[in-house]
Amino acid sequence: MTIDDPARPETAGAPAPPPRPAPRSALRSLRPLLLRLHFTAGLLVAPFLLVAALSGLLYALSFQAEKLVYAHELEVPAGDTVLPLDRQVGIAREANPDGTVTAVWPGAEPGATTRVLMADPDAPEGTSLAVFVDPYTGDVRGQLPSYGSSGALPLRTWIDGLHRDLHLGEPGRIYSELAASWLWVLVLGGLVLWFARRRTRRRALLLPEGGPKSRRRTLSWHGSVGLWAALGLLLLSATGLTWSQYAGENIGTLQDRLGGATPTLSAGAPAGAGGEHAGHGAGHRPAAPATADIGVDRAVAAARAAGLDSSWIAVTLPSGGSGYVVKETDKQFPLALDQVAVDPADGTVLDRLAFDEYPLLAKLTRIGIDAHMGVFLGLFNQLVLAALALALSLMILWGYRMWWLRRPRRPVGRGVWGKVPVTLLLPLAAAVALIGWFLPLLGASLLLLLAAELVLALVGRARTRRTTVS
């Protein structure tokens, strides 16, 4: 038995041992650190997040604005008979003889124009020239630059550039990646702090409190809205990082090593020469003349026969010995994203790639990026993005208001790293180092924050010593 064994009677007159301090839980030990990090990082990174949120809100609304601004180019009165695609491509060539046709997007719905994409020397860098053709009458409705796989027109392209890099090039891309790198940290840290907060009613966890204007009410709105928006904000952060410059490269490498690389369609067999996937085992065929071309309509018909049944398709024309590539582009659930490569010489199917064949990680990446861009689930997706952008903007403003209301008081204590037990501090430091290496801008900015904390702590100690001496 030991001295403090409760089964042993205490000696008469002996002093009782001092009570042991209650062990601090891991969350309780980490709370001051999380609070300090959430406060300091939020204060400094919030301007970047606010710009990203506001520009993201504009981008979410740009889809509907694009339909209004470019209604003349995008919509026509529906007719009874649709012209062949080859005829529509010929009309586009006549309208712009200096351009080279690269792709055709047939109208997916009645009353939609056909978009013929061209490589044109006068088009802005990174864009194609889209010639909009009335599929019923053959009239050219207009010509506009078109950007990306979603076919963004000038208005949405400009807003997309604002959201992506503020039209500043490399410095702007750093801003964007920095915002995406910190967003998930602030969201997760905020969730931990919000759940650990003491409250008298469970309702206050999910819904903001009423009452007179105060810091408590502002905190209630900040926390409850953040709770409802947390999952969406985490997905935006993760998907935004996938195409960032520094973190995106690490994410792509990790995805490839985990077997989640996006498969590609084999369409490079010379016309008539067959190839490994030609005809899926159809055997060798005599080479057809290199100038033979079945045309867009027959290529689409061959792809339809191979299983492409969506009305949303895009046709890439042969180039450099490749075949026609017909892709489904319907990104609303259930997704229709299958692809077929067609030999331009005789219409034989060179290869077929079904979306169901994608690895799980590749599917999730495709869906996540499309959801981030607002093209997954259509209008509903865009409304959710707008709501998330608005929620994030309000949370940032509420955060600054809370800081303003408590400014006369002493800020959240410094030196909180020293209050964390070593058994927690060491694995935490290792995890932070690993995350900082994987997300370089997060790691670099976190080091700057820690350096600033150290300088402030040293200055505070120096002031305390001078006050004590005097």
VOVODO-813004 format. One record per residue (C-alpha): residue number from 1; residue in three letters; chain; x, y negated, z negated. Coordinates in steps of 0.02 Angstrom, whole numbers, plus 50000, padded with zeros to 5 digits. Example, Ala and Ser with C-alpha at 12.3 -4.5 7.8 and 13.67 -1.06 7.14 Angstrom:
REM residues 2
SITE     k     r   c       x       y       z
SITE     1   ALA   A   50615   50225   49610
SITE     2   SER   A   50684   50053   49643
END
This chain:
REM residues 470
SITE     k     r   c       x       y       z
SITE     1   MET   A   50000   50000   50000
SITE     2   THR   A   50054   49824   50031
SITE     3   ILE   A   50034   49674   49917
SITE     4   ASP   A   49882   49611   50007
SITE     5   ASP   A   49798   49779   50024
SITE     6   PRO   A   49615   49748   49977
SITE     7   ALA   A   49604   49922   49898
SITE     8   ARG   A   49733   49874   49766
SITE     9   PRO   A   49669   49774   49616
SITE    10   GLU   A   49757   49610   49590
SITE    11   THR   A   49865   49591   49436
SITE    12   ALA   A   49782   49484   49306
SITE    13   GLY   A   49843   49307   49311
SITE    14   ALA   A   49940   49327   49473
SITE    15   PRO   A   49912   49189   49599
SITE    16   ALA   A   49806   49237   49750
SITE    17   PRO   A   49899   49240   49915
SITE    18   PRO   A   49864   49092   50029
SITE    19   PRO   A   49731   49128   50161
SITE    20   ARG   A   49798   49172   50332
SITE    21   PRO   A   49758   49048   50470
SITE    22   ALA   A   49629   49111   50594
SITE    23   PRO   A   49714   49168   50755
SITE    24   ARG   A   49686   49051   50900
SITE    25   SER   A   49606   49129   51052
SITE    26   ALA   A   49693   49118   51220
SITE    27   LEU   A   49559   49000   51285
SITE    28   ARG   A   49571   48890   51133
SITE    29   SER   A   49760   48881   51152
SITE    30   LEU   A   49748   48839   51336
SITE    31   ARG   A   49606   48714   51323
SITE    32   PRO   A   49714   48559   51286
SITE    33   LEU   A   49827   48605   51432
SITE    34   LEU   A   49680   48633   51550
SITE    35   LEU   A   49600   48471   51492
SITE    36   ARG   A   49759   48373   51521
SITE    37   LEU   A   49789   48452   51692
SITE    38   HIS   A   49609   48427   51746
SITE    39   PHE   A   49614   48246   51689
SITE    40   THR   A   49784   48197   51762
SITE    41   ALA   A   49770   48294   51926
SITE    42   GLY   A   49591   48238   51951
SITE    43   LEU   A   49639   48057   51923
SITE    44   LEU   A   49781   48063   52049
SITE    45   VAL   A   49712   48184   52181
SITE    46   ALA   A   49532   48123   52178
SITE    47   PRO   A   49562   47986   52309
SITE    48   PHE   A   49619   48119   52434
SITE    49   LEU   A   49470   48229   52392
SITE    50   LEU   A   49350   48082   52406
SITE    51   VAL   A   49413   48040   52581
SITE    52   ALA   A   49400   48224   52630
SITE    53   ALA   A   49224   48235   52560
SITE    54   LEU   A   49160   48078   52646
SITE    55   SER   A   49238   48124   52813
SITE    56   GLY   A   49171   48301   52791
SITE    57   LEU   A   48998   48230   52761
SITE    58   LEU   A   49010   48134   52924
SITE    59   TYR   A   49068   48290   53014
SITE    60   ALA   A   48923   48393   52948
SITE    61   LEU   A   48802   48262   53015
SITE    62   SER   A   48895   48243   53180
SITE    63   PHE   A   48815   48400   53257
SITE    64   GLN   A   48643   48323   53257
SITE    65   ALA   A   48712   48151   53303
SITE    66   GLU   A   48799   48230   53453
SITE    67   LYS   A   48634   48298   53517
SITE    68   LEU   A   48559   48124   53509
SITE    69   VAL   A   48705   48026   53580
SITE    70   TYR   A   48736   48148   53725
SITE    71   ALA   A   48557   48202   53757
SITE    72   HIS   A   48570   48153   53942
SITE    73   GLU   A   48718   48269   53969
SITE    74   LEU   A   48656   48413   53861
SITE    75   GLU   A   48470   48424   53903
SITE    76   VAL   A   48367   48431   54062
SITE    77   PRO   A   48185   48473   54103
SITE    78   ALA   A   48169   48662   54111
SITE    79   GLY   A   48136   48732   54284
SITE    80   ASP   A   48079   48897   54357
SITE    81   THR   A   48234   48950   54453
SITE    82   VAL   A   48415   48945   54393
SITE    83   LEU   A   48554   48919   54520
SITE    84   PRO   A   48692   49050   54528
SITE    85   LEU   A   48841   49008   54416
SITE    86   ASP   A   48959   49012   54565
SITE    87   ARG   A   48854   48877   54648
SITE    88   GLN   A   48857   48772   54490
SITE    89   VAL   A   49046   48791   54478
SITE    90   GLY   A   49060   48735   54659
SITE    91   ILE   A   48955   48580   54621
SITE    92   ALA   A   49071   48537   54475
SITE    93   ARG   A   49223   48556   54588
SITE    94   GLU   A   49144   48439   54714
SITE    95   ALA   A   49112   48311   54576
SITE    96   ASN   A   49293   48320   54517
SITE    97   PRO   A   49406   48389   54654
SITE    98   ASP   A   49564   48348   54555
SITE    99   GLY   A   49517   48465   54412
SITE   100   THR   A   49547   48651   54395
SITE   101   VAL   A   49402   48754   54328
SITE   102   THR   A   49454   48856   54176
SITE   103   ALA   A   49289   48910   54098
SITE   104   VAL   A   49100   48907   54116
SITE   105   TRP   A   48973   48895   53974
SITE   106   PRO   A   48800   48936   54042
SITE   107   GLY   A   48654   48853   53955
SITE   108   ALA   A   48595   48970   53817
SITE   109   GLU   A   48418   48901   53803
SITE   110   PRO   A   48290   48837   53928
SITE   111   GLY   A   48325   48654   53965
SITE   112   ALA   A   48511   48663   53920
SITE   113   THR   A   48642   48611   54048
SITE   114   THR   A   48785   48719   54108
SITE   115   ARG   A   48955   48660   54048
SITE   116   VAL   A   49096   48684   54174
SITE   117   LEU   A   49265   48656   54090
SITE   118   MET   A   49411   48591   54189
SITE   119   ALA   A   49595   48558   54162
SITE   120   ASP   A   49609   48378   54214
SITE   121   PRO   A   49760   48261   54208
SITE   122   ASP   A   49648   48117   54153
SITE   123   ALA   A   49574   48210   54004
SITE   124   PRO   A   49647   48169   53831
SITE   125   GLU   A   49783   48285   53769
SITE   126   GLY   A   49717   48447   53696
SITE   127   THR   A   49546   48430   53778
SITE   128   SER   A   49460   48492   53934
SITE   129   LEU   A   49348   48392   54050
SITE   130   ALA   A   49170   48457   54036
SITE   131   VAL   A   49059   48433   54189
SITE   132   PHE   A   48875   48452   54142
SITE   133   VAL   A   48772   48529   54282
SITE   134   ASP   A   48582   48544   54287
SITE   135   PRO   A   48560   48732   54313
SITE   136   TYR   A   48391   48707   54401
SITE   137   THR   A   48428   48565   54522
SITE   138   GLY   A   48618   48562   54532
SITE   139   ASP   A   48628   48378   54481
SITE   140   VAL   A   48785   48326   54387
SITE   141   ARG   A   48726   48248   54224
SITE   142   GLY   A   48893   48179   54171
SITE   143   GLN   A   49074   48215   54128
SITE   144   LEU   A   49147   48209   53951
SITE   145   PRO   A   49303   48271   53861
SITE   146   SER   A   49270   48433   53766
SITE   147   TYR   A   49377   48495   53621
SITE   148   GLY   A   49398   48665   53540
SITE   149   SER   A   49299   48826   53543
SITE   150   SER   A   49144   48737   53476
SITE   151   GLY   A   49146   48617   53624
SITE   152   ALA   A   49153   48459   53520
SITE   153   LEU   A   49116   48303   53624
SITE   154   PRO   A   49200   48133   53594
SITE   155   LEU   A   49096   48082   53441
SITE   156   ARG   A   49120   48244   53346
SITE   157   THR   A   49301   48258   53404
SITE   158   TRP   A   49340   48087   53330
SITE   159   ILE   A   49255   48128   53164
SITE   160   ASP   A   49343   48297   53160
SITE   161   GLY   A   49510   48209   53180
SITE   162   LEU   A   49463   48090   53041
SITE   163   HIS   A   49426   48235   52925
SITE   164   ARG   A   49578   48336   52980
SITE   165   ASP   A   49716   48206   52972
SITE   166   LEU   A   49638   48030   52966
SITE   167   HIS   A   49707   48007   53144
SITE   168   LEU   A   49880   47985   53064
SITE   169   GLY   A   49964   48141   53132
SITE   170   GLU   A   50084   48230   53015
SITE   171   PRO   A   50057   48118   52862
SITE   172   GLY   A   49871   48144   52880
SITE   173   ARG   A   49889   48333   52889
SITE   174   ILE   A   49987   48327   52726
SITE   175   TYR   A   49844   48229   52646
SITE   176   SER   A   49719   48359   52705
SITE   177   GLU   A   49820   48507   52644
SITE   178   LEU   A   49854   48423   52477
SITE   179   ALA   A   49668   48397   52450
SITE   180   ALA   A   49626   48578   52495
SITE   181   SER   A   49769   48643   52385
SITE   182   TRP   A   49707   48553   52230
SITE   183   LEU   A   49520   48574   52255
SITE   184   TRP   A   49512   48754   52195
SITE   185   VAL   A   49624   48715   52045
SITE   186   LEU   A   49511   48574   51988
SITE   187   VAL   A   49354   48677   52017
SITE   188   LEU   A   49415   48829   51918
SITE   189   GLY   A   49487   48722   51779
SITE   190   GLY   A   49327   48623   51769
SITE   191   LEU   A   49223   48782   51757
SITE   192   VAL   A   49327   48848   51612
SITE   193   LEU   A   49313   48682   51520
SITE   194   TRP   A   49126   48671   51554
SITE   195   PHE   A   49087   48846   51491
SITE   196   ALA   A   49197   48821   51337
SITE   197   ARG   A   49107   48660   51290
SITE   198   ARG   A   48996   48670   51136
SITE   199   ARG   A   48814   48633   51167
SITE   200   THR   A   48655   48651   51066
SITE   201   ARG   A   48544   48704   51211
SITE   202   ARG   A   48580   48827   51350
SITE   203   ARG   A   48485   48716   51470
SITE   204   ALA   A   48627   48590   51458
SITE   205   LEU   A   48742   48716   51543
SITE   206   LEU   A   48643   48717   51704
SITE   207   LEU   A   48551   48551   51706
SITE   208   PRO   A   48612   48374   51667
SITE   209   GLU   A   48556   48291   51508
SITE   210   GLY   A   48445   48138   51503
SITE   211   GLY   A   48449   47994   51382
SITE   212   PRO   A   48534   47824   51387
SITE   213   LYS   A   48685   47792   51496
SITE   214   SER   A   48840   47854   51408
SITE   215   ARG   A   48998   47952   51436
SITE   216   ARG   A   48910   48108   51372
SITE   217   ARG   A   48772   48094   51502
SITE   218   THR   A   48899   48061   51640
SITE   219   LEU   A   48997   48214   51586
SITE   220   SER   A   48836   48315   51589
SITE   221   TRP   A   48802   48267   51770
SITE   222   HIS   A   48985   48294   51818
SITE   223   GLY   A   48987   48468   51742
SITE   224   SER   A   48817   48535   51791
SITE   225   VAL   A   48830   48477   51972
SITE   226   GLY   A   49005   48550   51978
SITE   227   LEU   A   48938   48716   51916
SITE   228   TRP   A   48807   48726   52054
SITE   229   ALA   A   48932   48672   52189
SITE   230   ALA   A   49079   48777   52127
SITE   231   LEU   A   49063   48926   52244
SITE   232   GLY   A   49042   48819   52399
SITE   233   LEU   A   49189   48708   52351
SITE   234   LEU   A   49300   48859   52321
SITE   235   LEU   A   49255   48927   52494
SITE   236   LEU   A   49292   48759   52574
SITE   237   SER   A   49461   48753   52489
SITE   238   ALA   A   49506   48931   52542
SITE   239   THR   A   49449   48912   52722
SITE   240   GLY   A   49528   48740   52737
SITE   241   LEU   A   49696   48811   52684
SITE   242   THR   A   49690   48947   52819
SITE   243   TRP   A   49730   48821   52957
SITE   244   SER   A   49841   48704   52855
SITE   245   GLN   A   50021   48684   52908
SITE   246   TYR   A   50121   48753   52762
SITE   247   ALA   A   50001   48859   52659
SITE   248   GLY   A   49915   48918   52819
SITE   249   GLU   A   50075   49001   52880
SITE   250   ASN   A   50093   49098   52717
SITE   251   ILE   A   49909   49147   52720
SITE   252   GLY   A   49924   49209   52899
SITE   253   THR   A   50078   49312   52857
SITE   254   LEU   A   49992   49389   52706
SITE   255   GLN   A   49837   49428   52808
SITE   256   ASP   A   49941   49515   52941
SITE   257   ARG   A   50033   49619   52810
SITE   258   LEU   A   49868   49672   52734
SITE   259   GLY   A   49809   49734   52904
SITE   260   GLY   A   49686   49592   52930
SITE   261   ALA   A   49755   49518   53091
SITE   262   THR   A   49625   49471   53220
SITE   263   PRO   A   49629   49595   53365
SITE   264   THR   A   49648   49529   53541
SITE   265   LEU   A   49569   49576   53706
SITE   266   SER   A   49681   49651   53840
SITE   267   ALA   A   49644   49556   53999
SITE   268   GLY   A   49816   49540   54075
SITE   269   ALA   A   49813   49683   54199
SITE   270   PRO   A   49842   49624   54378
SITE   271   ALA   A   49686   49622   54486
SITE   272   GLY   A   49651   49796   54553
SITE   273   ALA   A   49802   49873   54465
SITE   274   GLY   A   49706   49950   54322
SITE   275   GLY   A   49808   49967   54164
SITE   276   GLU   A   49800   50060   54000
SITE   277   HIS   A   49623   50003   53962
SITE   278   ALA   A   49563   49988   54142
SITE   279   GLY   A   49389   50061   54159
SITE   280   HIS   A   49415   50153   53993
SITE   281   GLY   A   49492   50306   54074
SITE   282   ALA   A   49427   50280   54250
SITE   283   GLY   A   49595   50333   54321
SITE   284   HIS   A   49711   50251   54446
SITE   285   ARG   A   49637   50148   54586
SITE   286   PRO   A   49715   50077   54743
SITE   287   ALA   A   49769   49897   54722
SITE   288   ALA   A   49646   49772   54794
SITE   289   PRO   A   49704   49616   54884
SITE   290   ALA   A   49769   49485   54764
SITE   291   THR   A   49651   49355   54836
SITE   292   ALA   A   49494   49458   54802
SITE   293   ASP   A   49376   49378   54677
SITE   294   ILE   A   49203   49442   54634
SITE   295   GLY   A   49148   49273   54565
SITE   296   VAL   A   49073   49218   54400
SITE   297   ASP   A   48900   49293   54425
SITE   298   ARG   A   48963   49468   54459
SITE   299   ALA   A   49087   49456   54314
SITE   300   VAL   A   48944   49411   54197
SITE   301   ALA   A   48839   49553   54268
SITE   302   ALA   A   48981   49675   54235
SITE   303   ALA   A   48997   49612   54057
SITE   304   ARG   A   48809   49630   54032
SITE   305   ALA   A   48820   49809   54093
SITE   306   ALA   A   48961   49839   53968
SITE   307   GLY   A   48849   49789   53823
SITE   308   LEU   A   48854   49599   53806
SITE   309   ASP   A   48672   49552   53782
SITE   310   SER   A   48680   49381   53698
SITE   311   SER   A   48619   49228   53793
SITE   312   TRP   A   48761   49130   53712
SITE   313   ILE   A   48915   49167   53817
SITE   314   ALA   A   49072   49082   53880
SITE   315   VAL   A   49164   49140   54037
SITE   316   THR   A   49351   49109   54055
SITE   317   LEU   A   49408   49116   54236
SITE   318   PRO   A   49559   49220   54293
SITE   319   SER   A   49728   49137   54276
SITE   320   GLY   A   49904   49202   54302
SITE   321   GLY   A   49852   49380   54347
SITE   322   SER   A   49725   49400   54207
SITE   323   GLY   A   49545   49449   54229
SITE   324   TYR   A   49382   49364   54188
SITE   325   VAL   A   49349   49357   54001
SITE   326   VAL   A   49165   49350   53951
SITE   327   LYS   A   49137   49311   53766
SITE   328   GLU   A   48981   49307   53661
SITE   329   THR   A   48977   49144   53562
SITE   330   ASP   A   48822   49162   53453
SITE   331   LYS   A   48891   49132   53278
SITE   332   GLN   A   48724   49133   53189
SITE   333   PHE   A   48678   49288   53091
SITE   334   PRO   A   48680   49424   53154
SITE   335   LEU   A   48840   49375   53241
SITE   336   ALA   A   48863   49412   53427
SITE   337   LEU   A   49049   49391   53461
SITE   338   ASP   A   49093   49539   53572
SITE   339   GLN   A   49211   49513   53720
SITE   340   VAL   A   49236   49598   53888
SITE   341   ALA   A   49377   49580   54014
SITE   342   VAL   A   49328   49607   54196
SITE   343   ASP   A   49441   49638   54345
SITE   344   PRO   A   49412   49495   54469
SITE   345   ALA   A   49449   49609   54616
SITE   346   ASP   A   49306   49734   54598
SITE   347   GLY   A   49216   49700   54433
SITE   348   THR   A   49288   49849   54338
SITE   349   VAL   A   49291   49827   54150
SITE   350   LEU   A   49472   49811   54095
SITE   351   ASP   A   49440   49806   53908
SITE   352   ARG   A   49302   49781   53781
SITE   353   LEU   A   49321   49714   53604
SITE   354   ALA   A   49174   49723   53484
SITE   355   PHE   A   49165   49613   53330
SITE   356   ASP   A   49123   49769   53230
SITE   357   GLU   A   49300   49830   53268
SITE   358   TYR   A   49379   49683   53177
SITE   359   PRO   A   49464   49723   53010
SITE   360   LEU   A   49366   49660   52860
SITE   361   LEU   A   49489   49519   52825
SITE   362   ALA   A   49480   49461   53005
SITE   363   LYS   A   49290   49460   52997
SITE   364   LEU   A   49289   49361   52835
SITE   365   THR   A   49416   49237   52906
SITE   366   ARG   A   49312   49212   53063
SITE   367   ILE   A   49151   49187   52966
SITE   368   GLY   A   49235   49075   52837
SITE   369   ILE   A   49312   48959   52966
SITE   370   ASP   A   49149   48948   53063
SITE   371   ALA   A   49056   48908   52902
SITE   372   HIS   A   49184   48773   52860
SITE   373   MET   A   49158   48698   53034
SITE   374   GLY   A   48968   48704   53018
SITE   375   VAL   A   48936   48819   53166
SITE   376   PHE   A   48890   48973   53062
SITE   377   LEU   A   48703   48983   53028
SITE   378   GLY   A   48674   48822   53126
SITE   379   LEU   A   48575   48681   53046
SITE   380   PHE   A   48565   48767   52877
SITE   381   ASN   A   48755   48779   52873
SITE   382   GLN   A   48771   48594   52914
SITE   383   LEU   A   48648   48544   52778
SITE   384   VAL   A   48743   48647   52649
SITE   385   LEU   A   48906   48563   52701
SITE   386   ALA   A   48826   48393   52684
SITE   387   ALA   A   48760   48437   52511
SITE   388   LEU   A   48932   48499   52455
SITE   389   ALA   A   49018   48342   52521
SITE   390   LEU   A   48892   48232   52432
SITE   391   ALA   A   48908   48332   52270
SITE   392   LEU   A   49099   48319   52274
SITE   393   SER   A   49092   48132   52306
SITE   394   LEU   A   48973   48105   52159
SITE   395   MET   A   49078   48214   52044
SITE   396   ILE   A   49232   48110   52085
SITE   397   LEU   A   49140   47948   52051
SITE   398   TRP   A   49073   48018   51886
SITE   399   GLY   A   49249   48073   51841
SITE   400   TYR   A   49317   47898   51867
SITE   401   ARG   A   49173   47827   51768
SITE   402   MET   A   49214   47940   51620
SITE   403   TRP   A   49395   47885   51629
SITE   404   TRP   A   49339   47703   51633
SITE   405   LEU   A   49224   47724   51484
SITE   406   ARG   A   49359   47801   51376
SITE   407   ARG   A   49502   47688   51435
SITE   408   PRO   A   49521   47589   51271
SITE   409   ARG   A   49549   47750   51177
SITE   410   ARG   A   49703   47857   51174
SITE   411   PRO   A   49705   47971   51327
SITE   412   VAL   A   49708   48159   51317
SITE   413   GLY   A   49861   48206   51216
SITE   414   ARG   A   50028   48231   51299
SITE   415   GLY   A   50150   48369   51258
SITE   416   VAL   A   50014   48501   51271
SITE   417   TRP   A   50135   48627   51347
SITE   418   GLY   A   50218   48644   51178
SITE   419   LYS   A   50054   48694   51097
SITE   420   VAL   A   50034   48848   51206
SITE   421   PRO   A   50104   49010   51128
SITE   422   VAL   A   50259   49077   51212
SITE   423   THR   A   50169   49241   51247
SITE   424   LEU   A   50048   49143   51356
SITE   425   LEU   A   50168   49010   51419
SITE   426   LEU   A   50291   49128   51503
SITE   427   PRO   A   50165   49226   51611
SITE   428   LEU   A   50074   49063   51646
SITE   429   ALA   A   50235   48982   51707
SITE   430   ALA   A   50272   49135   51817
SITE   431   ALA   A   50097   49128   51893
SITE   432   VAL   A   50112   48940   51924
SITE   433   ALA   A   50282   48966   52008
SITE   434   LEU   A   50211   49102   52122
SITE   435   ILE   A   50060   48997   52170
SITE   436   GLY   A   50172   48846   52197
SITE   437   TRP   A   50281   48946   52316
SITE   438   PHE   A   50130   49011   52412
SITE   439   LEU   A   50048   48838   52419
SITE   440   PRO   A   50200   48724   52439
SITE   441   LEU   A   50111   48556   52428
SITE   442   LEU   A   50022   48610   52269
SITE   443   GLY   A   50187   48666   52194
SITE   444   ALA   A   50279   48506   52242
SITE   445   SER   A   50142   48391   52177
SITE   446   LEU   A   50128   48492   52016
SITE   447   LEU   A   50314   48471   51986
SITE   448   LEU   A   50292   48284   52008
SITE   449   LEU   A   50151   48284   51880
SITE   450   LEU   A   50257   48383   51756
SITE   451   ALA   A   50403   48264   51782
SITE   452   ALA   A   50289   48116   51750
SITE   453   GLU   A   50223   48201   51592
SITE   454   LEU   A   50400   48228   51531
SITE   455   VAL   A   50449   48047   51562
SITE   456   LEU   A   50293   47983   51473
SITE   457   ALA   A   50326   48100   51326
SITE   458   LEU   A   50506   48040   51310
SITE   459   VAL   A   50451   47858   51319
SITE   460   GLY   A   50319   47890   51185
SITE   461   ARG   A   50445   47970   51069
SITE   462   ALA   A   50566   47826   51093
SITE   463   ARG   A   50429   47701   51048
SITE   464   THR   A   50382   47803   50894
SITE   465   ARG   A   50562   47805   50833
SITE   466   ARG   A   50581   47617   50856
SITE   467   THR   A   50420   47589   50761
SITE   468   THR   A   50478   47703   50620
SITE   469   VAL   A   50648   47618   50606
SITE   470   SER   A   50574   47444   50605
END
